[in-house]
Amino acid sequence: MCARGMGLKPGEFLDFVQKGVKEENKSTPFKDDRPGYDWYNAFMSRNSNIIQLRQETPLESCRAKLSKESIDKWYSCYKNFIMNLGLIDKPKHISNADESGFSMGSKSGKVIGPLKADLGQVPHVVGGHSKHRFTVMFCGSAD
């Protein structure tokens, strides 16, 4: 879940455990079947070989939905497009410009995720409608 931008913050994780306990009708020593932060800290310690609390990185929802298949399909279509124009062997005639926007209003927090060695960044899916954005324009040539 964490790799898809849906990591759980500590409080959300405890809510998730409480929901599972109630659905399974398990008896617990916890008030309202919700473990506390002492239990959470012990859980994190017991599982420190596979998970840790990580800083999340904002990721727009449209980017979170991308798959390898959709990217491969795009590049296949683009190659056909370039071939049809007779530009496949003329890289100096191919250029691209793109802008990148950085959301300045999104706040990220810490979520439970795999160890840093297993997953470089921990994405946090954000909406694309922030009031404050910093935009940069890039341009490049294929040669």
VENVENJO-V204594 format. One record per residue. PHI is phi in whole degrees, -180 to 180 (none if undefined). PSI is psi in whole degrees, -180 to 180 (999 if undefined). OMEGA is omega in radians with two decimals (* if undefined). Layout:
# VENVENJO-V204594
PHI	PSI	OMEGA
PHI	PSI	OMEGA
This chain:
# VENVENJO-V204594
none	-39	-3.08
-62	-41	-3.12
-66	-21	3.14
-95	9	3.09
85	22	-3.12
-127	40	3.12
-67	153	-3.12
-101	132	3.00
-73	160	-3.09
-51	-46	3.13
-64	-39	3.10
-66	-37	3.10
-63	-43	3.12
-65	-37	3.05
-63	-41	3.13
-62	-44	3.11
-63	-44	3.13
-59	-44	3.14
-62	-44	3.12
-64	-41	3.12
-63	-44	-3.13
-68	-40	3.14
-65	-33	-3.13
-91	0	-3.11
53	43	3.11
-86	145	3.06
-93	138	-3.11
-136	160	3.06
-83	2	-3.05
-82	147	3.08
-67	127	-3.10
56	29	3.13
60	20	3.12
-110	119	3.12
-66	157	3.13
-99	-175	-3.09
-71	-23	3.04
-65	-44	3.10
-63	-43	3.14
-58	-48	-3.14
-62	-39	3.10
-66	-40	3.11
-61	-47	-3.14
-63	-39	3.12
-66	-43	3.14
-65	-29	-3.06
-112	23	-3.07
-65	-14	3.10
-79	-12	-3.13
-128	-23	-3.13
-135	160	3.06
-158	166	3.07
-81	124	-3.03
-124	151	3.04
-79	128	-3.13
-87	157	3.13
-117	129	-3.13
-59	138	3.12
-143	123	-3.14
-65	146	-3.05
-60	-35	3.14
-64	-34	3.11
-77	-31	3.13
-67	-24	-3.10
-83	-9	-3.12
-63	146	3.08
-129	162	3.10
-59	-39	-3.12
-63	-43	-3.12
-68	-35	3.10
-70	-44	3.10
-60	-41	3.13
-63	-43	3.14
-61	-47	-3.12
-66	-34	3.09
-65	-45	3.10
-64	-40	-3.14
-65	-41	3.11
-61	-44	3.10
-61	-41	3.12
-60	-47	3.14
-65	-40	3.12
-64	-43	-3.14
-63	-29	3.11
-86	-5	-3.13
73	28	-3.09
-108	5	-3.03
-61	-31	3.14
-110	22	-3.13
-129	69	-3.06
-63	-26	-3.13
-69	-14	3.11
-94	2	-3.12
-114	122	3.07
-137	165	-3.12
-146	142	3.04
-128	141	-3.13
-151	154	3.07
-114	150	3.05
-126	133	3.12
-109	139	3.13
-116	119	-3.14
-71	126	-3.12
-100	-9	-3.05
-102	-2	-3.08
-89	133	3.12
-105	132	3.08
-108	159	3.14
-132	-160	3.11
-106	136	3.14
-130	162	3.09
-80	127	-3.11
-153	177	3.13
-67	165	3.12
-58	152	-3.08
-57	-35	3.14
-66	-27	-3.10
-86	-26	-3.11
-147	113	-3.06
-56	-59	-3.14
-118	155	3.08
-108	103	-3.10
-71	153	3.08
-131	110	-3.08
-68	127	3.11
-125	158	3.06
-71	164	-3.12
-97	21	-3.02
-118	44	3.11
-73	146	3.14
-76	-25	-3.10
-117	117	3.12
-133	145	3.04
-112	122	-3.05
-115	137	3.12
-126	139	3.11
-107	130	3.12
-119	149	3.07
-142	141	-3.14
-150	161	3.12
-115	153	-3.10
-76	-12	-3.13
-94	999	*
